[in-house]
Amino acid sequence: MTDHNGFTLEVSHTKDLARGSRTVDAVITVTAAGLGDGAGDRTRAAEVVIVDCSLSMDRPRAKIFAARKATRAAIDVLRDGVLFGIIAGREYATLVYPPDGGLVPASPATRAAAREVVDGLTPDGGTAIGSWLTLADRLLTAHPDAVRHAMLFTDGRNEHETPEQLTEVLDRVRGHFGCDVRGIGDAWEPQELKRIVSVLNGQARGVAEFTGMKDDFSALMREAMRKVVPDVDLRLRLFGGTRLRYIKQLFPSLLDVTDQVVAEDELVTRLPTGSWANGTRDYQVGLAIDPDGKPLHRDVAVARIELDVRGPAATDPVAPAIVLANWTDEPSPRTRLPEEITRGISQQRLTDAIDAGCAAARREDRATAEERFSTAVRLATELGNGEILDALRRVVDVPGDPAGRVRLKSPVRIEDIKGLEVISTHSTHDGGGRGPAVAAGEPVTCPDCGWTNDPDPSVCEQCGHPFGTEQSP
């Protein structure tokens, strides 16, 4: 582990490999601590608030009233000096504040002027989220040294753009700013919001009750104001024929971010991770390694992990960490996957179960929905994922035994189903513990790789094979 200016970089992996093995997986944990709360004079920040003003925001009228009130509350949280602007989103994007273009520093006077403009927002037209993000990108990239962030609130589907048009915009603005998204009411599309935040290093949630919008928007802005480092990149330097197979984010959300990697040359790639406040993120890196000509029983460096921290809060480089491989002549050396990887496998199964359950509930396939949600409750309980458990309880009745079969609520609200689906990738770092307790019983042998697991495993600790009724000691 190495640390600098509040950042620590830690790499854990299984280095002992059977002769001829050609893959290695590593977990990278990046933690920022002691960075301050964003209130210091050195922290430059630029914030854009994007408010859906399409015609559907007037149905019911209480929706636009609540959105105005919540946006005013978010503006009040802006600290003095933060550059900000307000975009009204329809089938086109309009910068409604400041009126002269660009962004303006927050002050008592500019916050009051922005609140007055928000009070005059009226619903009209359609929804083209790509145009909203394009305007936000133009405003934010004018301030490359600032922490750049957008908050986007929408109540409907992206009906006035094709999926291809939105993809083109996301590819163009990728890495330029972070964006958190909220779905208001019950007409928005969870997969659209998840797609946006997966590219723009944010998180999405649903706000089912209009009365909850003010507190949610304020909390989201407070979190944005905590960010103090504009840009942090993970850089991988590959040695001796090593190739990158994939890279995933494991926490705070489970995401495949391989397509976000930027190749600097044949041996060096980097992953932009966006802006940072105090906190932790976990990543899983899969490497293809070349054993040919490598010595046995000796540590061989196959990759170096570096952390590139940019901005006024950190200027010196962080010392790198090394990924090692140690080939042995044992046919199957007894090694374990890092716990974060096994948790990531379980989180992926949880995400899949939730998405399948929500799809079944939407098409009114009650039996399938209950089967998949039963699996989700069990996995969320094992992982200690309280956020997802709370969302599941709004959709299903959970028995006293988490391993039992749940029952879909009758009636079940579509906004609660969407609110669950949009957070299906949200993960936990350690669940407040270190996963489910080991049950008493006999060890279980994996039918795929032959690994001997502890009793009652959910997945193989070595290869990730999911266990079910086929378990045998």
N, C-alpha and C positions, 0 to 999 in steps of 0.2 A: 504494500500500500504506500502511496506517496501523497503528499498534500502540499497545497500552496494557496495562499490567499483565500482560505476557506474551502477549497476544493480537495477532495480525495478521490483517487483512482485505484480501484482494486480489481484484480482479475483472478478468478478461480476456475480451475479446469481439471480434467482427468488427464494427466500427462503419461501415465504408464499404459502402454499399448502392446497388443500382441504383434509378433513379427509380421510385417507386411501390411499392417493397418494403414489405411489411407485417409482417415477422417479424424478430426478432433473438434470438440465443442467447448467453448469457453463462455463464462458469464462475466460481463463487465459491469461493475457497480460504480456509478459516479455520484458523489454526494457533495452538496454545497452546504456549508454551515458557517455562521458568523459573518455573513455578507451584509448584514444590516437589513433595515426594513424598507429601503427605497426612498426614505425621506431626506437623505443626505444631498448636499448641493452637487456632488459629483455625478449623480445619477441623472442622465438625460433620458427622457421617455417621450414617446409619441403614441397617442391613443386615438383610434377612430371607432365611433359607435355607429353601427349600421342598424337602422330601424326599418322593418318591413312596413311599408305604407301602401301595400296593394289593397284592392277593394275588399278582399275577404277580411281584412282587419276591422271592418265595420260590421261584421256579422258574427256575434252580436256587437252592438255599439259599445258594450262594456269592455270589449277587448282593446280597442284603441285608447279608451280612457285609462285603462290599467297600464298599457304600454307607455303612454305619455308620463304617467306618474312614476313608473319604474325607471324610465330613462332620466327623468329629472333627478331621481334619487342617485342614480349612477354618476351623473354629472357632479353632484355635490361631493362625491368621494374623491374626485380628481384633486391631487395636491397641487399647490401653487407651482407654476413653472412648467408643468407638463403640457406639451403641445397636443392639441386635440381638435377634433372636428366631428360633425354629425352628418351622416349620409341618410337620406330618405331613399328607400329601395322600392322601385316599382318594376316595370319591364325595362326601365333604364335607371341609372343612378344619378342622384342630385346631391351635391354638397350644399346642405341648407344652412350650415354654420361652420366656419365664418362665411359671410356672404361674398367676400372678395377673393376666395380661392386660397389654397394652402391651409396650414394649421396655425392655431393661435395659442399662445401660452395661457394656461389656466390662471385665473385670478378671481377675486370676488366679482369684478365687473363682467368678465367674459363668461363666468359660470351663470350669472344672472341673465345675460343676453342669450345664452344657449338655452336656458330653461324656457325663456319666453318664446323662442323659435319652436321648441318641442311642443309647447302648448298649442301651436298653430298647425301641427302636422295633420293632414287629412288623408283618409284612404282613397285610393284611386288607381286604376290600372291593374297590371299583372305582376308576375314574379320572374325576374331574370337574375339569379344570384351571381352568375359569372360577371355581369356588368357591375354589380356592387363591389365584388372583390377586386375588379380591375381598377376602379376608382380609388379604393382603399390602398391598393398597391402603389399607385402614382403618388398619393399623398404621403405614405409612410416611407417609401424608398428615397424621398427627398432628404431624409434624415438618417443617413447610414450609421452614424455613431450612437444613435439612440436605441433604447429598448423599444421595439416596434410591435404593436399589438392591436388587434381589432376584436370587438365584441359584435356578434351578429345575432339578431333576433328575428325569427320568421315564424309565420303561422301556416304556411302552405307549401305545396310542391313547387318545384322549379319548372313551371309549365311553359314559360316563354323562351326556353333554351333547350336544345337537345342535350342528352348526356355527353355527346362528343364535344359540344361547345364548352360545357362546364369543365370537362377533362382538360381541354386545351388551355383554359384559363388557369386551372390548378397547376398544370405543368409549368406555366409561365411565371406564376408568382411563388412557386415552391421555394422555401428558404428565405424569402424576403421579409416575412413577418409571421407572428403567431396569431392564431384566431380561435376563440372559443365561441360555441354556438348554442343557442337555446331554441327549442321548438315550443311554440306557444299553442295551447289548445289541443285539438285532435286531428287536424287536417295535414300536418307536415309529414314528411317521409323520413323515417329513421335512417335508412341506408344512405340517403343523400347527405344527411348531416354527419354521419360517421365517415363518409368518404372525404368530406371537406376537412374535418379535424385530423384525420389520419395523415393528410398531406401537410397541414399547416400547424402541426405540433400543438394541438389544443384538445379540449374535451367537449363533448356534447351532452346535454341533458334535456329532458322535457320538463315543462312547467305546466302542469295540468290545471291548476287553479289560478285564476286571474289575481286573486288576493295574495298569492305567493310571489308574484312577479317583482314587487318592490324590493323585498328582502333578498331575493335571488340575484337581481341585477346589481344591487349594492355590494353583496358579497363577492360577486364576480369581479367588479371593479376594484375592490380592496385587494383581491388576490393579484390582479394585474399590476397594481401599484407596488407590490412587494418585489417585483422583478428588478434586478439591479445590474445584471451582466447581459449585454445585448446579444452576444453570439458565442457559442461553444461548439466546437467540432470534435468528434472522435476521429482519429486518423489511424489507419492500419497500414503498417509497413510489412510486406510479406517477404519471407526468405526461402531460399532453397527449393524453388518450384511450388511453393504454397499458392493456392488460389482461394478466393472468397467464394463460398457456396451460398451463404445467405447471412442476413443479420436481422434480428427481431428485437423489438422493444418488449420487455416482459412486464415492466412497471413504470408508470402508473396505469398504462393501458397495454394490452397485448396487441401488437401490430407487427406485420411484416414490413420492414422499412428497406428491404433490399433495393427497391427501385429508386430510393432517395439517395443512394450512395453516389458520390461523384468521384470518377477516376482521375487522379492527378497525373499518373503515368502507369506503366504496366505493373508496377509493384506497390504503388501507393494509392489508397483510396481513403476518402473521408466521408463521414456522415454528419451533416449539419443537424444540430439538436435544438437550435433556436435560443431564446433568451431564458435566463434562469433567475429564480429566487432561491432561498434556502430550501433544500429538499433532496430527494434521492431518485435516481432513475436506474433501472437495470436493463441490460441488453444481452442478448445471446448471439454469439458469432459462431457460424459453422465454417470450418476450413477444410479444404482438400489438401492433403500433405503428401509428399513424395518420399517413400521409405528407401528407394533405390540408392545404394551406396552409403546409407547412413549407418553409423556404428550401433551395436546393441548395448544396452545397459549404460547409456550415457545420455545426459540431457542435451537435446538439440533445439536451438531457438528456431521456431517456425514463423513467428510473427512478433511484431512489437506494437503495442497499443499506446497511443499518445493522446493527450488532451490539449487542445488548442483553445485557450480562453482569451477572448478579445474584449476590450473595453476598458474604461477608466478604473474599474474595480480590480482588474488583474492584468498585469503586463508581462510578467516573466513566465517562461515555459514551465510546465509541470513535468517532472521526471517520468519517463515511460515505464510501462510494465511489459514483461516478456511472457509470451505463450511458448511452452516447452513441449517437446515430445520425447518420450523415452521408450524406445522399442525394446522388448524383451523376447527371450526364446520360449516363454510360457505360452501355451496355446490360447489361454483366456485369463490374463491376470485379473485378480480380484480388485476391481476398482469400481467406484460409484460415480454416477453422474452428479454434478453439483445440484444441491437441493433446489436452487432456483429454476433449474431446467425441468425437474420433475414437477414442480409447481406450475411451470409454464405449460407443460403437457396437460395437466389437470385443468388449468384455466382455459386452454383451447377447447377441451371437451365441454367445459361449462358454457363457453360462448356458443359452441355449436348446438348444445341442447336448448339454450334460450332462444336462439334464432329459429330453430326448427319448431319449438313450442309456440312462439309468437306467430309464425307463418300458419301453423295448424289452427291456432285460435282465431286468426283472421278469416280463415275459410270455414270456420265453425266445425272443424274436425276435433270434437271434444276428447275422444279417446286418445288420439295421438298427442294432443296438447298436454293432457294430464300425464302421459307417459314421459314425455320429454321434460316437462316441468318437475316431475318427481326426481329425475336424474339431476336436474339443475339444483334443486334444493339440497340433495345429498352432497353434491360437489361443492356448492357454496358454503355449506356447513363445515366440510372438511378443510376448506381453504381459509375459513374465517372471514369470508367476504360479506361483511355486514351490509354494505350499500346494496349489493345485489339481493341479499336475503330480504331486506326491507321492501325492495321493489317487487320481488316475487310474492310477498305476502299481500300486496295490493291486487294481485291477479289470481292467486290460489289460496285455498284454505290448507294450512300445513298441519299435519298430525303431530302428536307429541314426539313420535319417533321420526327423525329426519330421513330415515331410510324407508319410511312408509310411503304409500301412494297419496299424492295430493289430489285435491278436487278443485276444478276450475270454479271460480266464483260465478254466481248466477244472480243478476247479470254481471258481466265483466265489462269495464269501460275500455273503449278503444284507446283513450289517452293513456291509461295505465299500461296497456300492452305495449304501446309505442315507447312510453317512458322506460319500460324494462328493456326493450330491444335496443334502444340507443345507447345503453350503458353496458351491453353484454360483454364488451371487451375490457371494462374497467377491472383492474386487478388489485391484489393486495401484496404488500411487500413480504410480510411474514404472518399475516392473519392474527397478530397479537400473540402468536405462539410459533411453533415450528411445524405446523401441519397436524394431521390427525395422529392421535396416539397409536403406538404400535400394539396391535392386538396379540393376545396370547395364542399360541398354536404352533403348527409346523411351518418351517420355511417353504416358500413356493418357488418352483423352478419355472423359468420362462420357456415356453415352447418354441420361441423364435431364436433366442441367442444362448439358451442354456444357463443364464445367470440365476444364482440362488438369491431370492429376495427374502426380506423379513416377512413374517406372517401377515396375511390379509392385505396385500398391496393393492392399490388401485391401478398402478401402472408399473411396468418393469423399470427398476432403477437404472438398468444399463442401456436398454434400447428403446424404452418408452412404450412397449407393447401393452395395450389396455387389457386388464384382466376382467373377467366376468364370471359366468357360471362354469367356465372351462377350467378354473383353478384346480390344481392338483398338487399335493405335497411332493 
